[in-house]
């Protein structure tokens, strides 16, 4: 997954005095699932339009599958499948008939089109509904059919723009599992544009956070959280202490502090309200637990504090100008 399949260099789009995308540099590797995050108006859709060759950049360059999307947009469209948040189909035709129509538009022979459509319907779990009119499909079924539709031409890249809007929780889980399977098994690169942070965290290898046309952060969730929240303390270990096991003179807690101080990778240690909080440069859960137990203090819980994508997004969105790139 080292080969870049999407390369954006200094990509900028202005509408008069308004800058929709501001000097964007981004590299997405083959087979990667990349999440493009940001509020409405952040520049995500404009960036996607430039990737597809549907909008010319004011400056900068965009290459998809090694093709200049500005110079040769038709060739890019042959390599890229795009699934918007609401897919348009012929409502009076069945799911299979809609896919056959797309396949024929992509110049597949009738025999090849039929075989590929049946295979894709099975892949997205719609084989039982293949003959059903699309007008009777649920929202989740339409999105599955939309995914099959973009896969008809065997794309190297698929771009999904808010693909889970209006789908029930079970349908969302199944759709995301399908996306991951396609990426892992067929090395399809996936660009997922969304503001559903939990869903993105579930499936994406890396994320890019957009605010006001700028890419403020890029990396995987763990790396971004360490950069943002704990530059000196990448690991935060929280230990629940049974206060009833403490002596009245504080000797046990003093022993805990003394033993922790001897560990070179411990940066800080505080005790408050029955919680021992240890900041360290490495995962020292085993050592911390041993020290607490050996001191005679009752241990009721031990957890590693981890920041999620919602914490990261909020931090960058509130900061507004902090840029952090994780290689």
Secondary structure, DSSP 8 states (H G I E B T S, - for coil): --SEEEEEEEEEEEETTEEEEEEEEEEEETT-EEEEE--TTSSHHHHHHHHTTSS--SEEEEEETTEETTT-HHHHHHHEEEE-SS----TTSBHHHHHHHHHHHTT--HHHHHHHHHHHHHHTT-GGGTTSBGGG--HHHHHHHHHHHHHTT--SEEEEESTTTT--HHHHHHHHHHHHHHHHHH--EEEEEES-HHHHHHH-SEEEEEETTEEEEEE-HHHHHHHHH-SS-SEEEEEEEEGGGS-TT-HHHHHHHHHHHT-TTEEEEEEETTEEEEEESS--HHHHHHHHHHTT-EEEEEEEE---HHHHHHHHHHH-S--EE--
